[in-house]
Amino acid sequence: MRKIIFSCALVCALLFIVACGGSNNTDSRTINHFLQAFEDGGFDTSNRQTPFFQMIGANDGIQFIIDNEFHSIYSFSSESALIEAFENHPFMATQGWVTNGRFVIETNVNEVREFFLNIE
């Protein structure tokens, strides 16, 4: 009887750990998802280049120009990795970088920032 109760408790604990542990990785969006959203929103992102995303611990990044202003989007492996990047690189917060899930945008243009925040 004890073995059955122990087995049930162990299965419940494992299910709880798996359910909670995977919550940061459910975001299947990519940089291309954000670029397509900007294009669909009427922004021209065809002038692109790759920034040095590794310097802030990001997995990927893209930089594009809208109205002669540079905008960079960086993706991280998880939201916790993004939080760690903000802790390790305080300029990200002081320069007004905003996040959307595990993504962050570097921009000084409020219209672009607000658009980024509303991408699902």
Residue frames as a rotation matrix with the C-alpha (Angstrom) as fourth column:
MET 1
0.567 0.824 0.000 0.00
0.824 -0.567 0.000 0.00
0.000 0.000 -1.000 0.00
ARG 2
0.438 -0.485 -0.757 2.84
0.158 -0.787 0.596 2.39
-0.885 -0.381 -0.268 0.83
LYS 3
-0.617 -0.698 0.363 4.46
0.448 0.067 0.892 1.69
-0.647 0.713 0.271 -2.52
ILE 4
-0.096 0.677 0.730 1.27
0.974 -0.087 0.209 2.69
0.205 0.731 -0.651 -4.35
ILE 5
0.827 0.392 -0.402 0.89
0.502 -0.837 0.217 5.90
-0.251 -0.381 -0.890 -2.37
PHE 6
0.064 -0.899 -0.432 4.58
0.129 -0.422 0.897 6.72
-0.990 -0.113 0.088 -2.86
SER 7
-0.607 -0.262 0.750 4.32
0.722 0.214 0.658 6.00
-0.333 0.941 0.059 -6.60
CYS 8
0.360 0.826 0.434 1.26
0.906 -0.420 0.048 8.24
0.222 0.376 -0.900 -6.94
ALA 9
0.763 -0.135 -0.632 2.97
0.244 -0.846 0.475 11.05
-0.598 -0.516 -0.613 -5.02
LEU 10
-0.311 -0.950 0.021 6.08
0.284 -0.071 0.956 10.69
-0.907 0.303 0.292 -7.17
VAL 11
-0.377 0.256 0.890 4.06
0.926 0.077 0.370 10.83
0.026 0.964 -0.266 -10.42
CYS 12
0.724 0.689 -0.021 2.19
0.688 -0.720 0.092 13.93
0.049 -0.081 -0.996 -9.19
ALA 13
0.458 -0.639 -0.618 5.45
0.129 -0.640 0.757 15.63
-0.879 -0.427 -0.211 -8.23
LEU 14
-0.562 -0.694 0.450 7.01
0.519 0.129 0.845 14.86
-0.645 0.708 0.288 -11.62
LEU 15
0.018 0.662 0.750 3.97
0.974 -0.181 0.136 16.17
0.226 0.728 -0.648 -13.47
PHE 16
0.849 0.274 -0.453 4.09
0.429 -0.857 0.285 19.37
-0.310 -0.436 -0.845 -11.42
ILE 17
0.032 -0.936 -0.350 7.81
0.138 -0.342 0.929 19.86
-0.990 -0.078 0.118 -12.14
VAL 18
-0.590 -0.226 0.775 7.37
0.753 0.192 0.629 19.25
-0.291 0.955 0.056 -15.86
ALA 19
0.369 0.830 0.420 4.38
0.904 -0.425 0.047 21.59
0.217 0.362 -0.907 -16.09
CYS 20
0.863 -0.055 -0.502 6.10
0.200 -0.875 0.440 24.42
-0.463 -0.481 -0.745 -14.22
GLY 21
-0.042 -0.999 -0.034 9.52
0.259 -0.044 0.965 23.95
-0.965 0.032 0.261 -15.74
GLY 22
-0.440 -0.129 0.889 8.34
0.873 0.169 0.457 24.25
-0.210 0.977 0.038 -19.34
SER 23
0.522 0.801 -0.292 6.49
0.710 -0.598 -0.372 27.54
-0.472 -0.013 -0.881 -18.92
ASN 24
0.176 -0.523 -0.834 9.40
-0.190 -0.849 0.492 29.70
-0.966 0.072 -0.248 -20.11
ASN 25
-0.786 -0.617 0.040 9.85
-0.125 0.223 0.967 27.83
-0.606 0.754 -0.252 -23.38
THR 26
-0.076 0.845 0.530 6.30
0.679 0.433 -0.593 27.90
-0.730 0.315 -0.606 -24.75
ASP 27
0.465 0.197 -0.863 6.93
-0.326 -0.868 -0.373 31.00
-0.823 0.455 -0.339 -26.85
SER 28
0.169 -0.365 0.916 7.47
0.702 0.696 0.148 29.60
-0.692 0.618 0.374 -30.35
ARG 29
0.974 0.196 -0.110 7.74
0.079 -0.758 -0.647 33.02
-0.210 0.622 -0.754 -32.01
THR 30
0.108 -0.958 0.265 10.87
0.960 0.169 0.222 33.95
-0.258 0.230 0.938 -33.94
ILE 31
-0.542 -0.389 -0.745 12.53
0.162 -0.918 0.361 37.14
-0.824 0.075 0.561 -35.13
ASN 32
-0.967 0.173 0.188 10.84
0.184 -0.040 0.982 36.53
0.178 0.984 0.007 -38.49
HIS 33
-0.116 0.963 -0.242 7.44
0.979 0.152 0.138 36.53
0.170 -0.221 -0.960 -36.75
PHE 34
0.128 0.106 -0.986 8.14
0.554 -0.832 -0.018 40.06
-0.822 -0.544 -0.166 -35.48
LEU 35
-0.820 -0.466 -0.331 9.49
-0.024 -0.550 0.834 41.25
-0.572 0.692 0.440 -38.83
GLN 36
-0.732 0.616 0.293 6.39
0.563 0.304 0.769 39.92
0.384 0.727 -0.569 -40.59
ALA 37
0.156 0.800 -0.580 4.16
0.964 -0.251 -0.087 41.67
-0.215 -0.545 -0.810 -38.05
PHE 38
-0.233 -0.307 -0.923 5.96
0.172 -0.947 0.271 44.97
-0.957 -0.096 0.274 -38.71
GLU 39
-0.992 -0.122 0.036 5.61
0.047 -0.088 0.995 44.45
-0.118 0.989 0.093 -42.48
ASP 40
-0.389 0.920 0.053 1.90
0.843 0.332 0.422 43.62
0.371 0.209 -0.905 -42.08
GLY 41
0.233 0.445 -0.865 1.55
0.812 -0.578 -0.078 46.77
-0.534 -0.684 -0.496 -39.97
GLY 42
0.921 0.207 0.329 2.82
0.377 -0.677 -0.632 48.94
0.092 0.707 -0.702 -42.83
PHE 43
0.575 -0.801 -0.168 6.45
-0.461 -0.487 0.742 49.31
-0.676 -0.349 -0.649 -41.74
ASP 44
0.820 -0.409 -0.399 9.21
-0.273 0.333 -0.903 48.74
0.502 0.850 0.161 -44.31
THR 45
0.654 -0.600 0.460 11.85
-0.432 0.204 0.879 46.52
-0.621 -0.773 -0.126 -42.69
SER 46
0.970 -0.214 0.113 13.63
0.220 0.590 -0.777 45.55
0.099 0.779 0.620 -45.91
ASN 47
0.294 -0.907 0.301 16.84
-0.390 -0.401 -0.829 47.41
0.872 0.126 -0.472 -44.95
ARG 48
0.974 0.151 0.168 18.19
-0.220 0.470 0.855 44.84
0.050 -0.870 0.491 -42.46
GLN 49
-0.016 -0.969 -0.246 21.43
-0.486 0.223 -0.845 43.77
0.874 0.106 -0.475 -40.91
THR 50
0.571 0.147 -0.808 22.53
0.485 0.733 0.476 41.52
0.663 -0.664 0.347 -38.07
PRO 51
0.536 -0.382 0.753 23.63
-0.674 -0.731 0.109 43.28
0.509 -0.566 -0.649 -34.87
PHE 52
-0.542 -0.776 -0.322 26.13
-0.298 0.536 -0.790 41.83
0.786 -0.332 -0.521 -32.38
PHE 53
0.439 0.877 0.196 23.40
-0.546 0.087 0.833 40.07
0.713 -0.473 0.518 -30.40
GLN 54
0.359 -0.352 -0.864 25.84
0.540 0.833 -0.115 37.75
0.761 -0.426 0.490 -28.65
MET 55
-0.601 -0.689 0.405 27.24
0.112 -0.575 -0.811 40.69
0.791 -0.442 0.422 -26.66
ILE 56
-0.387 0.528 0.756 24.09
-0.886 -0.440 -0.147 40.82
0.255 -0.727 0.638 -24.53
GLY 57
-0.810 -0.027 0.586 23.57
-0.308 0.870 -0.385 37.06
-0.500 -0.492 -0.713 -24.36
ALA 58
0.233 0.934 -0.271 20.82
-0.763 0.003 -0.646 36.89
-0.603 0.357 0.713 -26.99
ASN 59
-0.019 -0.142 0.990 20.32
0.307 0.941 0.141 33.91
-0.952 0.306 0.025 -29.30
ASP 60
-0.217 0.052 0.975 19.42
0.975 -0.035 0.219 35.96
0.045 0.998 -0.043 -32.35
GLY 61
-0.055 0.222 -0.974 18.92
0.330 -0.916 -0.227 39.53
-0.943 -0.333 -0.023 -33.44
ILE 62
-0.064 0.074 0.995 17.96
0.987 -0.141 0.074 41.72
0.146 0.987 -0.064 -36.36
GLN 63
-0.378 -0.069 -0.923 18.40
0.320 -0.946 -0.060 45.41
-0.869 -0.318 0.379 -36.97
PHE 64
-0.117 0.395 0.911 16.30
0.986 -0.060 0.153 47.40
0.115 0.917 -0.383 -39.43
ILE 65
-0.926 -0.232 -0.296 15.81
0.252 -0.967 -0.029 51.04
-0.280 -0.101 0.955 -40.36
ILE 66
0.097 0.950 0.297 12.46
0.984 -0.136 0.111 52.85
0.146 0.281 -0.948 -40.32
ASP 67
0.895 0.288 0.340 12.40
0.297 -0.955 0.028 56.60
0.333 0.075 -0.940 -41.04
ASN 68
0.251 -0.923 0.293 16.21
-0.172 -0.340 -0.924 56.83
0.953 0.182 -0.244 -40.77
GLU 69
0.181 -0.155 0.971 16.16
-0.983 -0.060 0.173 55.33
0.031 -0.986 -0.163 -37.24
PHE 70
-0.571 -0.432 -0.698 17.78
-0.384 0.892 -0.237 52.02
0.725 0.133 -0.676 -36.27
HIS 71
0.357 0.668 0.653 15.64
-0.934 0.254 0.251 49.47
0.002 -0.699 0.715 -34.41
SER 72
-0.599 -0.610 -0.520 16.97
-0.559 0.782 -0.274 46.16
0.573 0.127 -0.809 -33.12
ILE 73
0.616 0.735 0.282 15.03
-0.761 0.464 0.453 43.13
0.202 -0.494 0.846 -31.94
TYR 74
-0.582 -0.808 -0.090 16.81
-0.709 0.558 -0.431 40.46
0.399 -0.187 -0.898 -29.92
SER 75
0.601 0.745 -0.289 15.53
-0.489 0.629 0.605 37.01
0.632 -0.223 0.742 -28.95
PHE 76
-0.402 -0.655 0.639 16.55
-0.913 0.232 -0.336 35.02
0.072 -0.719 -0.692 -25.90
SER 77
-0.801 0.029 -0.598 16.19
-0.073 0.987 0.146 31.34
0.594 0.161 -0.788 -25.11
SER 78
-0.110 0.778 -0.619 13.72
0.909 0.331 0.255 32.11
0.403 -0.534 -0.743 -22.31
GLU 79
0.649 0.409 0.642 12.21
0.114 -0.886 0.449 34.96
0.752 -0.219 -0.622 -20.36
SER 80
0.900 -0.369 -0.234 14.55
0.259 0.019 0.966 34.14
-0.351 -0.929 0.113 -17.47
ALA 81
-0.035 -0.931 0.363 17.56
0.973 0.050 0.223 34.51
-0.226 0.361 0.905 -19.82
LEU 82
0.085 0.156 0.984 16.16
0.547 -0.833 0.085 37.90
0.833 0.531 -0.156 -20.87
ILE 83
0.954 0.275 0.117 15.80
0.035 -0.492 0.870 38.97
0.297 -0.826 -0.479 -17.23
GLU 84
0.523 -0.838 -0.156 19.39
0.653 0.277 0.705 37.88
-0.547 -0.470 0.692 -16.60
ALA 85
-0.149 -0.559 0.816 20.53
0.930 -0.359 -0.076 40.01
0.335 0.748 0.573 -19.57
PHE 86
0.533 0.406 0.743 18.80
0.153 -0.909 0.387 43.06
0.832 -0.093 -0.546 -18.06
GLU 87
0.969 -0.207 -0.133 20.58
0.127 -0.045 0.991 42.36
-0.211 -0.977 -0.017 -14.77
ASN 88
0.227 -0.956 0.186 23.98
0.805 0.292 0.516 41.94
-0.548 0.032 0.836 -16.47
HIS 89
-0.671 -0.386 0.633 23.55
0.708 -0.588 0.391 44.89
0.221 0.710 0.668 -18.85
PRO 90
-0.245 0.619 -0.746 21.77
0.688 -0.431 -0.584 47.73
-0.683 -0.656 -0.321 -16.97
PHE 91
-0.826 -0.093 -0.555 21.93
-0.248 -0.825 0.507 50.01
-0.505 0.557 0.659 -20.04
MET 92
-0.808 0.582 0.093 19.14
0.425 0.467 0.775 47.90
0.407 0.666 -0.625 -21.55
ALA 93
0.053 0.858 -0.512 16.72
0.998 -0.057 0.008 49.24
-0.022 -0.511 -0.859 -18.93
THR 94
-0.147 -0.151 -0.978 18.11
0.430 -0.900 0.074 52.76
-0.891 -0.410 0.197 -18.71
GLN 95
-0.926 -0.204 -0.317 17.84
-0.187 -0.483 0.856 53.22
-0.328 0.852 0.409 -22.48
GLY 96
-0.219 0.967 -0.130 14.19
-0.794 -0.255 -0.553 52.19
-0.568 -0.018 0.823 -22.46
TRP 97
-0.796 -0.034 -0.605 14.38
-0.431 0.733 0.527 48.75
0.425 0.680 -0.597 -24.07
VAL 98
-0.048 0.856 0.514 11.03
-0.943 0.131 -0.306 46.98
-0.329 -0.499 0.801 -23.70
THR 99
-0.917 -0.325 0.230 10.18
-0.285 0.940 0.190 43.30
-0.278 0.109 -0.954 -23.74
ASN 100
0.217 0.931 -0.294 7.53
-0.975 0.218 -0.030 41.10
0.036 0.293 0.955 -25.30
GLY 101
0.990 0.089 -0.106 7.87
-0.078 0.991 0.105 37.59
0.115 -0.095 0.989 -23.94
ARG 102
0.489 -0.870 0.065 11.44
0.563 0.372 0.738 36.48
-0.666 -0.324 0.672 -24.54
PHE 103
0.073 -0.383 0.921 12.09
0.920 -0.331 -0.210 39.28
0.385 0.862 0.328 -27.05
VAL 104
0.190 -0.078 -0.979 13.35
0.557 -0.812 0.173 42.82
-0.808 -0.578 -0.111 -26.51
ILE 105
0.526 -0.020 0.851 13.47
0.779 -0.390 -0.491 45.84
0.341 0.921 -0.189 -28.81
GLU 106
-0.300 -0.663 -0.686 16.06
0.690 -0.647 0.324 48.59
-0.658 -0.376 0.652 -28.82
THR 107
-0.164 0.302 0.939 14.41
0.826 -0.478 0.298 51.72
0.539 0.825 -0.171 -30.22
ASN 108
-0.870 -0.106 -0.482 13.90
0.367 -0.792 -0.488 55.38
-0.330 -0.601 0.728 -29.42
VAL 109
-0.783 0.622 -0.032 10.67
-0.419 -0.488 0.766 55.68
0.460 0.613 0.642 -31.42
ASN 110
-0.644 0.570 0.510 7.51
-0.524 0.158 -0.837 55.37
-0.558 -0.806 0.197 -29.32
GLU 111
0.313 0.803 -0.507 5.35
-0.934 0.165 -0.316 54.28
-0.170 0.573 0.802 -32.27
VAL 112
-0.023 -0.428 -0.903 7.70
-0.536 0.768 -0.351 51.36
0.844 0.476 -0.247 -33.01
ARG 113
-0.919 -0.329 0.218 7.96
-0.337 0.365 -0.868 50.50
0.206 -0.871 -0.446 -29.30
GLU 114
-0.303 0.894 0.331 4.16
-0.729 0.006 -0.685 50.43
-0.614 -0.449 0.649 -28.89
PHE 115
0.390 0.408 -0.826 3.71
-0.875 0.444 -0.194 48.36
0.288 0.798 0.530 -32.04
PHE 116
-0.463 -0.686 -0.561 6.28
-0.403 0.727 -0.556 45.83
0.789 -0.031 -0.613 -30.77
LEU 117
-0.864 0.115 0.490 4.52
-0.469 0.170 -0.867 45.54
-0.183 -0.979 -0.093 -27.41
ASN 118
0.041 0.996 0.079 1.24
-0.786 0.080 -0.613 44.61
-0.617 -0.037 0.786 -29.11
ILE 119
-0.159 -0.142 -0.977 2.62
-0.816 0.576 0.049 41.79
0.555 0.805 -0.207 -31.29
GLU 120
0.431 0.389 0.814 1.17
-0.782 0.611 0.123 38.44
-0.450 -0.690 0.568 -30.21
